[in-house]
């Protein structure tokens, strides 16, 4: 458990990761925020970067402190 994130990693008997879970309550700066927004927009996360170059007008800023706040702001827009 860290200051911003809680992760659970399940490994098999050989140490191979078989499952991975991460919270989204305090994950600013961990990458989880990008996953949440990607899911919200129904866009594969690998497409977010390339698509960002196609934006002509800068969108309104959303919370960079809290993923939950950012998701709420995005849903409210």
N, C-alpha and C positions, 0 to 999 in steps of 0.2 A: 504494500500500500504506500503510495507516494503522496505528495502534496496535491497533485493535480489528477492523479489517475490510479485506478485499481485494475490490474490485469490478472487473468487466470489462464494458465497455459497447461494443457494436458499433453503429456508425452507418453509414447508407448515404451515397452521394455528396452528398446534400443536407443531411446532418447529422441526419437523423431517426434516433432510436434504434430499432434493429431487434431487438436482443437484449440481455439484461442478466443477469449472473450475480453472485452474492455468496456468499462463504464463510459457514459457520456454526460455525466453530471458536472464534472469539473475537469474538462479535458482540453482547455484552451492551450494551444501550442503543441499538442501531442499528435495532431493529424486526424484525430477523431472528428473534429469539426468539419473537415472536408468530406469525410465519409457520410456524415449526417446530411450535409447540404446536397451531396451527390445523390443520396437516396431520396431526399425530398424532391429534387428536380427530376428524378428517374433518369439520370444520366450516369453511365459507367464512370467511375472515378478517374480512369485513365484518359477520358475525354475532356475532363475539366480544364486542364492546362491548355491543350490546343484550342478549345472553344473560346478561352479567354482572349485570344488574339483576334477573334471575330467581333468583339464588342466595340461598337462605335461610340456609345455614350457611357461614361462611368456610372455604374449603379450606385444607389445610396449605400452608405456604409452600414454594416451590421456589427453587432457586438464582437469584439475580438477577445473578450475576457471570459465569456461563458457560452458554451455550446448550446445550452438550453435557451438562453436569451437570444442567441443568434437564430436558432430555429424558430422561436416565437416571433421574432421580428420578420423573418422571411415569410412565415405563414400569414402574418398580418398585412403584408404589402399587397 
